[in-house]
């Protein structure tokens, strides 16, 4: 597997973002994640977006982080927010999500961020298991879905 930095609006990133949106819609009986995102949010040094490709050059996983600081959605100064972690079904179980997550954490740390935060939901037990096994702990809710009962927020110090 090859993991490469890319832009959030790269065609392969758009393809996998569309796939994860369909998965969110199915799991939550909704239209997907309505969190406003812009490609500029993932541009270094204020963020990073990664794509993982298999040995045949197919995009199989994504993930990104974006800078957050204290605001009215519950973020704190120094936060890096994890977004759009996704692995295509046929590549799950290969450790890709863990590799992407580690690369994102290292990059956010190098950019001076002090805490990685993320929001997921109760219909994503695999995601919750990944994050808790990677040292993330429940935290005060933040972000677009902070008032939803199905929302779960996690944080991990990067220092």
GIJO-V315357 format. One record per pair of residues at least 24 apart in sequence whose C-alpha atoms are under 6 Angstrom apart, sorted by the first residue. I is the first residue (numbers start at 1). J is the second residue. Records with the same first field share a line. If there is no record, write none. Layout:
BEGIN
I->J + J
END
This chain:
BEGIN
1->53 + 54 + 55
2->52 + 53
3->51 + 52
4->50 + 51
5->49 + 50
6->49 + 50
8->39
9->39
27->123
35->144
41->66
42->66
60->87 + 88
61->86 + 87
62->86
73->142 + 143
74->142
78->113 + 114
79->113 + 115 + 116
80->113 + 116
81->116 + 117 + 118
82->118
109->158
114->158 + 159
115->156 + 157 + 158
116->155 + 156
117->154 + 155
118->153 + 154
119->152 + 153
120->151 + 152
121->150 + 151 + 152
122->150
END
